[in-house]
Amino acid sequence: MAHGPSTYKPTNAFTRWLDSRLPIIRFLDDTMMQFPTPKNLNYWFTFGGILMIMLVVQIISGIVLAMHYVPHETLAFDSVERIMRDVNYGWLIRYIHSNGASFFFIAVYLHIFRGLYYGSYKAPREVLWLLGIVIYLLMMATGFLGYTLPWGQMSFWGATVITNFFSAIPFVGEAITQWLWGSFAVDNSTLQRFFSLHYLLPFVIAGVVILHIWALHVPGNNNPLGIDVKGPADTVPFHPYYTTKDGFAIAVFLLFFCYFVFFNPNFLGHADNYIPANRLVTPAHIVPEWYYLPLYAVLRSVPDKLFGVILMFGAIFVWALLPWLDTSRVRSNKFRPIMRQLFWILMFVIFILGYLGAQTADDSNLVFFGIELPIGKLLLAQIFTIYYFLHFLVITPLVGLLETPHPVPESISKAVLAKKGAASAASA
Amino acid sequence: MKLKALLALAAGLALAGVAYAAEGDVKHPEPQKWSWEGAFGKFDRQQLQRGYQVYKEVCAACHAMHLVSFRNLSQPGGPEFSEAQMKAIAASFQVPAIDDKGEVIQRAGIPADRFPSPFPNETAARAANNNAYPVDLSVIVKARHDGANYIYALLTGYADTPSEFQLLPGLNYNPYFPGKQIAMPAPLVSDGQVTWPEGNPPATKEQMARDVVAFLAWTAEPKLEERKLMGVQVMIFLLGLSVLLYFAYKRLWRDVDH
């Protein structure tokens, strides 16, 4: 539901003067205060606000780090250690930034999967969904670029593996890879341009986030019932109702975040990244950051490099087709008995792919908690990769046509009252 | 009692089996108790001072520690040598410098100096060590998986080479090191290798290993105590804030059917 006519009234001479010249207070009042929001949003809908906070945390901590960091192959590692040792609260800023990246991704995955479960990608929110995918891709690039900056062993070898993806492109692959490196291998020129781009991309993300929120404010929020807002009875103003609810969720999220920052700051990193980069020594086991692991498993499930890279990017690209692949007329999985189960199977498949992505790259049998399973890791990754694509490309369109959804409530307020009635009847 | 011991043994064997299956045949370090673990963990000053002495008299013969300065030795949260002790330690080292005529000289160390490295560069270090490179120890505890336990296990884990094991010439058998053979000869060879001031525990090999690991944990994470103290404060604040926000949220929504 788009917002109705603006209800903002300037209260003094200055705001009246400003309102007729640049109605920015009116704009903020309309979009951040009065904005009619479905009153049945659950906690899964708080991750948008959490992501805004994490973006700001990352940008501010990153700008301060950039004041002390030196992007040079012989100085980068020691400059990070100088931040940890001699810069006032440098350890705090760095651990906030490095763990902040992980928590940014935790929040974005929950945000994406929430959209998947409640059908937030479906009409009229396709553009909103597509912009979200663009933000996710930009986040992946930014996270990767940032991970190279400390110039430890994983930084260097991670950068080597990822940039080599581009060498899989036929004919021009090698030329493109050398153009990206600015050299014939990952070296100082690569580090300097990665630093430059790592500083640039967060502001691009911020720009796309503005578009994302704009595209949210035209159709309005989806909600757990997945039905359209029918009128004022279905909504509450964003402020103070959702500012307090989001505020509570943000505080709880920061509790988890701060546990890692203060008590386990290196848990989500890899020990090898405290070894300075050395092009002559390849680490025994090159693993990307945890948030790339499912995609890493998809990549490695194919022996052919080019096909693997295509498949990996395809794994994200299928999300972009989802609004048109999903043939169901019901948005929320709450009313889709079959799709709801398939959703959880998909979550399981992605989790296992992530687990496989963290294993050594060989075709030995999978060892799970000390028990050797009678199946090769490679075969398992292939099966799960195939299922992943089948889910989006075949199962989703078919289930949408064949499934009989449960009846959908008439309106949000009616559903709420019915639930209330049932609850009071049960308690009476 | 016997049953408990038996159960512990069985559990240990099961765990060892898991470790064996997961990581090939490299031995996993046994978990140790360390004073700095946990939300309220702190370093033991005396232990860090003893550890520094082990580092200085044993490790520093080959290993550099170029990220640590003498002044760090008297900073809060570390070994906390007195200012005078720290200055005396710094002055006991000769560091390269340039005098006012531009000549390269050696002068006594000052608090701002980094720990001097035993070798001028990697090539010299390799030349003196049978082509093996003694790594810099500044962040070694963070640069190894399960760092403190691993280094303790490595330092105390040297053993006689099993008869079926093919040891390459110049290497030493250590089941905790990847590949089980390591260029570094056992650094802690006898009890009493280091003489500590009165009032310290006897310098057994295990005690020296524990203390030097504590010292290395501090050099890797010199702000650990400050971090944990602030962490407790931040968690208490966020917990209070969450509770307040929760009640504000519930209060506000009380009259809304949702």
Boltz contact constraints between the chains, C-beta under 6 A:
constraints:
  - contact:
      token1: [A, 39]
      token2: [B, 256]
      max_distance: 6.0
  - contact:
      token1: [A, 39]
      token2: [B, 258]
      max_distance: 6.0
  - contact:
      token1: [A, 40]
      token2: [B, 258]
      max_distance: 6.0
  - contact:
      token1: [A, 81]
      token2: [B, 67]
      max_distance: 6.0
  - contact:
      token1: [A, 85]
      token2: [B, 222]
      max_distance: 6.0
  - contact:
      token1: [A, 91]
      token2: [B, 223]
      max_distance: 6.0
  - contact:
      token1: [A, 236]
      token2: [B, 256]
      max_distance: 6.0
  - contact:
      token1: [A, 240]
      token2: [B, 252]
      max_distance: 6.0
  - contact:
      token1: [A, 244]
      token2: [B, 248]
      max_distance: 6.0
  - contact:
      token1: [A, 244]
      token2: [B, 249]
      max_distance: 6.0
  - contact:
      token1: [A, 244]
      token2: [B, 252]
      max_distance: 6.0
  - contact:
      token1: [A, 245]
      token2: [B, 249]
      max_distance: 6.0
  - contact:
      token1: [A, 247]
      token2: [B, 245]
      max_distance: 6.0
  - contact:
      token1: [A, 248]
      token2: [B, 245]
      max_distance: 6.0
  - contact:
      token1: [A, 248]
      token2: [B, 246]
      max_distance: 6.0
  - contact:
      token1: [A, 248]
      token2: [B, 249]
      max_distance: 6.0
  - contact:
      token1: [A, 251]
      token2: [B, 238]
      max_distance: 6.0
  - contact:
      token1: [A, 251]
      token2: [B, 241]
      max_distance: 6.0
  - contact:
      token1: [A, 251]
      token2: [B, 242]
      max_distance: 6.0
  - contact:
      token1: [A, 251]
      token2: [B, 245]
      max_distance: 6.0
  - contact:
      token1: [A, 252]
      token2: [B, 242]
      max_distance: 6.0
  - contact:
      token1: [A, 254]
      token2: [B, 238]
      max_distance: 6.0
  - contact:
      token1: [A, 255]
      token2: [B, 238]
      max_distance: 6.0
  - contact:
      token1: [A, 258]
      token2: [B, 234]
      max_distance: 6.0
  - contact:
      token1: [A, 262]
      token2: [B, 227]
      max_distance: 6.0
  - contact:
      token1: [A, 262]
      token2: [B, 231]
      max_distance: 6.0
  - contact:
      token1: [A, 263]
      token2: [B, 39]
      max_distance: 6.0
  - contact:
      token1: [A, 263]
      token2: [B, 231]
      max_distance: 6.0
  - contact:
      token1: [A, 271]
      token2: [B, 143]
      max_distance: 6.0
  - contact:
      token1: [A, 271]
      token2: [B, 144]
      max_distance: 6.0
  - contact:
      token1: [A, 271]
      token2: [B, 145]
      max_distance: 6.0
  - contact:
      token1: [A, 274]
      token2: [B, 139]
      max_distance: 6.0
  - contact:
      token1: [A, 274]
      token2: [B, 142]
      max_distance: 6.0
  - contact:
      token1: [A, 274]
      token2: [B, 143]
      max_distance: 6.0
  - contact:
      token1: [A, 275]
      token2: [B, 143]
      max_distance: 6.0
  - contact:
      token1: [A, 367]
      token2: [B, 21]
      max_distance: 6.0
  - contact:
      token1: [A, 370]
      token2: [B, 18]
      max_distance: 6.0
  - contact:
      token1: [A, 370]
      token2: [B, 21]
      max_distance: 6.0
  - contact:
      token1: [A, 416]
      token2: [B, 257]
      max_distance: 6.0
  - contact:
      token1: [A, 416]
      token2: [B, 258]
      max_distance: 6.0
